[in-house]
């Protein structure tokens, strides 16, 4: 079994983890109601996706 000969420094450890950060979600505007939501998802406010009604939402 391989065992490290020297302690890994904090700088080297943190350089390796430089790409571990979470990315911000891709937001886009709905073509129907102009609300902001996740890209490539059904609009949570009107239920449309790509110009078609996909989800029938109850109005409160």
C-alpha positions in Angstrom: 0.0 0.0 0.0 1.3 3.4 -0.9 2.1 5.8 2.0 2.9 9.5 1.5 6.5 10.3 2.3 5.7 13.9 3.3 2.7 15.8 4.6 0.7 17.5 1.8 0.9 21.2 2.4 -2.3 23.3 2.7 -1.4 25.2 -0.5 -1.1 22.0 -2.6 -4.2 20.6 -1.0 -6.2 23.7 -1.7 -5.0 24.0 -5.3 -6.3 20.5 -5.9 -9.7 21.6 -4.5 -9.9 24.8 -6.6 -12.6 23.3 -8.9 -14.8 21.9 -6.1 -16.9 25.1 -5.8 -20.6 25.0 -6.6 -21.7 26.7 -9.8 -24.6 29.2 -9.8 -27.8 27.8 -11.5 -28.4 28.8 -15.1 -31.5 31.2 -14.9 -33.5 32.3 -17.9 -36.8 34.2 -18.5 -40.0 32.4 -19.5 -41.3 33.2 -23.0 -44.9 33.3 -21.8 -44.9 35.2 -18.4 -41.4 36.6 -18.4 -40.7 35.2 -14.9 -37.1 34.1 -14.0 -36.6 30.3 -13.6 -34.3 27.5 -14.2 -33.2 26.9 -17.8 -34.6 23.8 -19.6 -37.3 23.4 -17.0 -41.1 23.9 -16.9 -41.9 27.4 -15.7 -43.1 27.1 -12.1 -45.4 30.2 -12.4 -47.3 29.5 -15.6 -46.6 25.8 -16.5 -45.3 26.4 -20.0 -42.2 24.9 -21.6 -40.9 25.8 -25.1 -44.2 27.7 -25.9 -46.4 24.7 -25.0 -48.6 24.3 -21.9 -47.1 21.3 -20.1 -48.4 21.7 -16.6 -51.9 22.7 -15.6 -51.5 25.0 -12.5 -54.3 25.9 -10.1 -54.9 29.6 -9.7 -55.1 30.8 -6.1 
